[in-house]
């Protein structure tokens, strides 16, 4: 009898590697934590630049509004009064104010604020932003995590 046989050795090793890939894809919490830290840093940059790093500098407050803020003893910087909104988006743990929203799960990360007036301010000024480069970097991190387990 003449026969041709092809045998692949090491299939159990490949199978184990694929199982590891699957497990990391199902539980990407370590890389989600890294992404959330990047979101926090990006938010800090948006606030420091008054929106410029988000693509458009914030519209400045009117003189009338600034005078009203002064009269009430509030901070006169744009998007400031007591600083609650900024703190919730730029300080880990929110500082003295705990309005931040930070959740990390196996396949997602959530970053935001509970400050009720943020939604109204977002119509006037970009307070949070994800630019294309952020998405590309985060995608690279996720792929690297799934393929190699690197955080």
Backbone as CSV, one residue per row, in Angstrom:
resi,resn,N_x,N_y,N_z,CA_x,CA_y,CA_z,C_x,C_y,C_z
1,UNK,0.839,-1.160,0.000,0.000,0.000,0.000,0.890,1.231,0.000
2,UNK,0.502,2.162,-0.807,1.201,3.433,-0.865,0.282,4.458,-0.216
3,UNK,0.836,5.241,0.690,-0.025,6.249,1.311,0.799,7.476,1.649
4,UNK,0.161,8.609,1.589,0.769,9.884,1.934,0.089,10.363,3.207
5,UNK,0.876,10.667,4.232,0.321,11.096,5.511,0.877,12.468,5.878
6,UNK,-0.009,13.329,6.288,0.394,14.644,6.785,-0.036,14.700,8.240
7,UNK,0.922,14.930,9.094,0.619,14.997,10.518,1.095,16.348,11.049
8,UNK,0.235,16.978,11.805,0.599,18.241,12.435,0.848,17.968,13.911
9,UNK,2.074,18.224,14.325,2.426,18.042,15.736,2.197,19.347,16.494
10,UNK,1.899,19.230,17.751,1.767,20.412,18.600,0.400,21.053,18.577
11,UNK,-0.621,20.315,18.128,-1.956,20.916,18.050,-2.495,21.286,19.425
12,UNK,-2.118,20.548,20.450,-2.608,20.895,21.788,-2.041,22.238,22.251
13,UNK,-0.826,22.553,21.832,-0.225,23.846,22.158,-0.995,24.976,21.459
14,UNK,-1.337,24.775,20.198,-2.111,25.769,19.446,-3.496,25.921,20.067
15,UNK,-4.089,24.799,20.416,-5.405,24.836,21.039,-5.361,25.625,22.343
16,UNK,-4.338,25.416,23.155,-4.190,26.156,24.410,-4.029,27.654,24.149
17,UNK,-3.250,27.967,23.120,-3.032,29.379,22.791,-4.342,30.047,22.366
18,UNK,-5.134,29.342,21.570,-6.426,29.891,21.162,-7.366,30.051,22.355
19,UNK,-7.317,29.128,23.293,-8.127,29.260,24.507,-7.718,30.507,25.276
20,UNK,-6.408,30.743,25.379,-5.910,31.938,26.071,-6.377,33.211,25.370
21,UNK,-6.312,33.207,24.038,-6.800,34.356,23.274,-8.274,34.624,23.581
22,UNK,-9.056,33.570,23.585,-10.482,33.692,23.857,-10.757,34.226,25.252
23,UNK,-10.009,33.736,26.231,-10.183,34.197,27.608,-9.835,35.676,27.734
24,UNK,-8.738,36.100,27.096,-8.358,37.516,27.173,-9.372,38.403,26.452
25,UNK,-9.962,37.891,25.372,-10.986,38.666,24.668,-12.242,38.816,25.537
26,UNK,-12.561,37.787,26.316,-13.732,37.831,27.192,-13.493,38.663,28.444
27,UNK,-12.236,38.777,28.857,-11.917,39.530,30.071,-10.749,40.472,29.795
28,UNK,-11.080,41.639,29.287,-10.070,42.647,28.953,-9.987,43.729,30.030
29,UNK,-10.420,43.406,31.242,-10.453,44.404,32.311,-9.110,45.112,32.526
30,UNK,-7.975,44.411,32.489,-6.704,45.132,32.686,-6.468,46.231,31.656
31,UNK,-6.768,45.973,30.412,-6.566,46.996,29.384,-7.667,48.060,29.454
32,UNK,-8.847,47.688,29.903,-9.915,48.671,30.083,-9.533,49.681,31.169
33,UNK,-8.852,49.232,32.210,-8.363,50.149,33.256,-7.349,51.132,32.677
34,UNK,-6.463,50.625,31.828,-5.454,51.480,31.184,-6.136,52.528,30.286
35,UNK,-7.160,52.103,29.563,-7.896,53.022,28.691,-8.590,54.095,29.523
36,UNK,-9.169,53.694,30.658,-9.848,54.671,31.494,-8.871,55.721,32.038
37,UNK,-7.667,55.305,32.388,-6.648,56.272,32.829,-6.306,57.237,31.700
38,UNK,-6.261,56.724,30.480,-6.012,57.569,29.317,-7.162,58.553,29.116
39,UNK,-8.399,58.110,29.349,-9.556,58.997,29.249,-9.460,60.127,30.271
40,UNK,-9.052,59.790,31.483,-8.896,60.798,32.536,-7.843,61.828,32.136
41,UNK,-6.715,61.359,31.626,-5.656,62.275,31.192,-6.145,63.152,30.033
42,UNK,-6.865,62.575,29.101,-7.413,63.348,27.991,-8.392,64.404,28.470
43,UNK,-9.196,64.051,29.449,-10.143,65.007,30.016,-9.408,66.163,30.700
44,UNK,-8.343,65.833,31.409,-7.539,66.894,32.038,-6.996,67.859,30.979
45,UNK,-6.536,67.311,29.869,-6.002,68.162,28.794,-7.081,69.056,28.188
46,UNK,-8.296,68.530,28.044,-9.402,69.335,27.518,-9.664,70.511,28.450
47,UNK,-9.688,70.258,29.741,-9.958,71.337,30.701,-8.811,72.333,30.752
48,UNK,-7.578,71.839,30.756,-6.420,72.746,30.799,-6.368,73.651,29.570
49,UNK,-6.757,73.119,28.424,-6.700,73.886,27.176,-8.012,74.604,26.864
50,UNK,-8.972,74.505,27.784,-10.318,75.068,27.578,-10.895,74.635,26.233
51,UNK,-10.800,73.355,25.965,-11.426,72.752,24.798,-10.553,72.614,23.572
52,UNK,-9.420,73.295,23.537,-8.590,73.291,22.321,-8.161,71.889,21.923
53,UNK,-7.808,71.034,22.891,-7.364,69.680,22.532,-8.529,68.819,22.036
54,UNK,-9.765,69.279,22.255,-10.950,68.561,21.761,-11.347,69.046,20.382
55,UNK,-10.573,69.990,19.841,-10.833,70.441,18.478,-11.417,71.833,18.352
56,UNK,-11.944,72.387,19.447,-12.523,73.727,19.371,-12.451,74.379,20.748
57,UNK,-11.762,75.512,20.807,-11.673,76.231,22.081,-13.066,76.652,22.540
58,UNK,-13.252,76.634,23.849,-14.553,76.976,24.399,-14.908,78.434,24.143
59,UNK,-16.177,78.650,23.910,-16.710,80.012,23.837,-16.533,80.628,25.229
60,UNK,-15.978,81.813,25.279,-15.741,82.467,26.562,-17.046,82.996,27.152
61,UNK,-17.085,83.094,28.461,-18.255,83.649,29.136,-18.420,85.117,28.753
62,UNK,-19.644,85.585,28.797,-19.902,86.999,28.519,-19.439,87.836,29.710
63,UNK,-19.166,89.098,29.452,-18.756,90.011,30.539,-19.840,90.075,31.613
64,UNK,-21.086,90.079,31.185,-22.201,90.118,32.142,-22.172,88.908,33.080
65,UNK,-21.935,87.731,32.510,-21.886,86.519,33.319,-20.660,86.544,34.253
66,UNK,-19.548,87.022,33.764,-18.346,87.114,34.596,-18.595,88.056,35.773
67,UNK,-19.226,89.184,35.511,-19.538,90.136,36.590,-20.472,89.496,37.618
68,UNK,-21.456,88.757,37.131,-22.381,88.072,38.049,-21.632,87.047,38.907
69,UNK,-20.707,86.307,38.290,-19.911,85.330,39.036,-19.062,86.026,40.099
70,UNK,-18.463,87.146,39.733,-17.657,87.912,40.698,-18.509,88.350,41.880
71,UNK,-19.690,88.869,41.586,-20.580,89.372,42.634,-20.986,88.269,43.609
72,UNK,-21.095,87.061,43.117,-21.493,85.934,43.970,-20.301,85.240,44.621
73,UNK,-19.078,85.695,44.256,-17.883,85.086,44.838,-17.491,83.772,44.175
74,UNK,-17.974,83.555,42.963,-17.660,82.325,42.241,-16.373,82.495,41.441
75,UNK,-15.795,81.390,41.043,-14.626,81.386,40.170,-15.040,81.975,38.815
76,UNK,-14.239,82.881,38.276,-14.618,83.555,37.025,-14.078,82.880,35.768
77,UNK,-13.313,81.799,35.915,-12.826,81.102,34.721,-13.996,80.450,33.986
78,UNK,-13.848,80.301,32.686,-14.879,79.658,31.867,-15.109,78.227,32.357
79,UNK,-16.373,77.850,32.447,-16.820,76.529,32.906,-16.495,76.276,34.379
80,UNK,-16.368,77.352,35.144,-16.135,77.209,36.583,-17.171,78.030,37.343
81,UNK,-17.535,77.504,38.430,-18.303,78.245,39.410,-17.772,77.779,40.759
82,UNK,-18.089,76.528,41.086,-17.508,75.926,42.286,-16.432,74.909,41.924
83,UNK,-16.403,74.461,40.683,-15.402,73.495,40.250,-15.858,72.048,40.293
84,UNK,-17.137,71.823,40.603,-17.650,70.449,40.716,-17.545,69.675,39.404
85,UNK,-17.948,70.310,38.313,-17.945,69.630,37.020,-16.514,69.270,36.610
86,UNK,-15.621,70.236,36.693,-14.228,69.962,36.341,-13.649,68.849,37.216
87,UNK,-13.883,68.926,38.524,-13.348,67.905,39.438,-13.859,66.517,39.072
88,UNK,-15.137,66.434,38.708,-15.710,65.126,38.393,-15.116,64.518,37.137
89,UNK,-14.534,65.359,36.272,-13.980,64.877,35.009,-12.448,64.874,34.957
90,UNK,-11.809,65.389,35.991,-10.346,65.505,35.917,-9.599,64.951,37.118
91,UNK,-10.294,64.637,38.197,-9.625,64.156,39.401,-10.050,62.718,39.673
92,UNK,-9.080,61.840,39.838,-9.396,60.450,40.190,-10.050,60.466,41.562
93,UNK,-11.248,59.942,41.646,-11.974,59.972,42.909,-12.774,61.257,43.089
94,UNK,-12.641,62.206,42.153,-13.433,63.424,42.187,-13.042,64.436,43.244
95,UNK,-11.940,64.205,43.942,-11.534,65.150,44.980,-12.580,65.206,46.077
96,UNK,-12.897,66.406,46.527,-13.906,66.569,47.579,-15.307,66.323,47.034
97,UNK,-15.452,66.463,45.726,-16.750,66.253,45.105,-16.752,64.902,44.404
98,UNK,-17.727,64.081,44.689,-17.731,62.724,44.141,-18.768,62.550,43.034
99,UNK,-18.749,63.423,42.039,-19.721,63.322,40.954,-19.220,62.530,39.769
100,UNK,-18.046,61.946,39.903,-17.475,61.232,38.766,-18.176,59.899,38.529
101,UNK,-18.147,59.468,37.286,-18.630,58.137,36.919,-17.436,57.397,36.343
102,UNK,-17.023,56.347,37.005,-15.897,55.523,36.561,-16.286,54.062,36.793
103,UNK,-16.430,53.345,35.703,-16.733,51.914,35.808,-15.832,51.170,34.847
104,UNK,-15.302,50.065,35.314,-14.508,49.183,34.457,-15.107,47.796,34.580
105,UNK,-15.417,47.236,33.436,-15.941,45.874,33.392,-15.043,45.057,32.480
106,UNK,-15.377,43.809,32.296,-14.530,42.921,31.493,-14.368,43.370,30.053
107,UNK,-15.413,43.973,29.486,-15.340,44.349,28.069,-15.698,45.803,27.807
108,UNK,-15.741,46.637,28.846,-16.044,48.037,28.627,-15.506,48.897,29.762
109,UNK,-15.377,50.169,29.457,-15.034,51.149,30.471,-15.964,52.339,30.284
110,UNK,-16.416,52.891,31.384,-17.335,54.019,31.360,-16.683,55.172,32.115
111,UNK,-16.689,56.342,31.492,-16.068,57.529,32.073,-17.016,58.700,31.872
112,UNK,-17.367,59.368,32.958,-18.276,60.501,32.812,-18.498,61.227,34.116
113,UNK,-19.638,61.905,34.204,-19.971,62.713,35.371,-21.444,62.581,35.715
114,UNK,-21.741,62.750,36.999,-23.125,62.786,37.468,-23.615,64.229,37.653
115,UNK,-22.747,65.193,37.438,-23.140,66.591,37.625,-24.289,66.890,36.667
116,UNK,-25.429,67.248,37.216,-26.657,67.315,36.432,-26.600,68.327,35.289
117,UNK,-25.889,69.415,35.456,-25.895,70.446,34.413,-24.872,70.188,33.310
118,UNK,-24.104,69.122,33.409,-23.100,68.815,32.379,-23.744,68.653,31.002
119,UNK,-24.896,68.042,30.949,-25.568,67.810,29.665,-25.903,69.131,28.976
120,UNK,-26.253,70.142,29.758,-26.571,71.447,29.181,-25.300,72.153,28.716
121,UNK,-24.236,72.000,29.477,-22.965,72.621,29.114,-22.376,71.986,27.854
122,UNK,-22.591,70.689,27.681,-22.058,69.986,26.507,-22.641,70.538,25.205
123,UNK,-23.809,71.162,25.280,-24.392,71.760,24.074,-23.626,73.013,23.661
124,UNK,-22.941,73.621,24.607,-22.205,74.862,24.333,-20.708,74.635,24.168
125,UNK,-20.188,73.672,24.904,-18.742,73.458,24.915,-18.448,71.964,24.988
126,UNK,-17.431,71.546,24.275,-17.037,70.138,24.295,-16.215,69.884,25.561
127,UNK,-16.823,69.206,26.532,-16.165,68.948,27.812,-15.415,67.627,27.816
128,UNK,-15.848,66.700,26.994,-15.195,65.398,26.824,-14.980,65.172,25.342
129,UNK,-13.904,64.514,25.016,-13.635,64.275,23.602,-12.771,63.045,23.431
130,UNK,-13.059,62.297,22.401,-12.204,61.194,21.987,-11.828,61.482,20.542
131,UNK,-10.555,61.720,20.325,-10.105,62.000,18.968,-9.664,60.701,18.298
132,UNK,-9.536,60.750,17.001,-9.195,59.560,16.219,-7.941,58.868,16.754
133,UNK,-6.923,59.653,17.094,-5.671,59.063,17.579,-5.897,58.273,18.873
134,UNK,-6.764,58.776,19.759,-7.096,58.038,20.983,-7.678,56.670,20.627
135,UNK,-8.640,56.670,19.719,-9.277,55.404,19.320,-8.261,54.435,18.740
136,UNK,-7.355,54.950,17.927,-6.333,54.085,17.323,-5.412,53.490,18.382
137,UNK,-4.978,54.310,19.328,-4.101,53.827,20.397,-4.826,52.790,21.241
138,UNK,-6.073,53.079,21.623,-6.825,52.134,22.449,-7.052,50.823,21.722
139,UNK,-7.323,50.884,20.430,-7.496,49.657,19.641,-6.205,48.844,19.639
140,UNK,-5.068,49.520,19.498,-3.774,48.821,19.554,-3.579,48.141,20.906
141,UNK,-3.928,48.844,21.977,-3.793,48.260,23.317,-4.664,47.016,23.469
142,UNK,-5.891,47.092,22.973,-6.815,45.949,23.079,-6.289,44.768,22.274
143,UNK,-5.841,45.028,21.057,-5.308,43.948,20.218,-4.084,43.327,20.874
144,UNK,-3.198,44.176,21.392,-1.993,43.672,22.064,-2.366,42.827,23.274
145,UNK,-3.367,43.263,24.025,-3.822,42.497,25.195,-4.347,41.120,24.768
146,UNK,-5.205,41.104,23.761,-5.806,39.837,23.335,-4.736,38.882,22.782
147,UNK,-3.839,39.405,21.957,-2.842,38.539,21.316,-1.712,38.111,22.236
148,UNK,-1.310,38.985,23.162,-0.116,38.654,23.947,-0.293,38.762,25.468
149,UNK,-1.385,39.366,25.906,-1.588,39.534,27.353,-0.843,40.720,27.923
150,UNK,-0.259,41.566,27.055,0.432,42.762,27.538,-0.584,43.828,27.908
151,UNK,-0.410,44.395,29.087,-1.331,45.456,29.527,-0.881,46.742,28.948
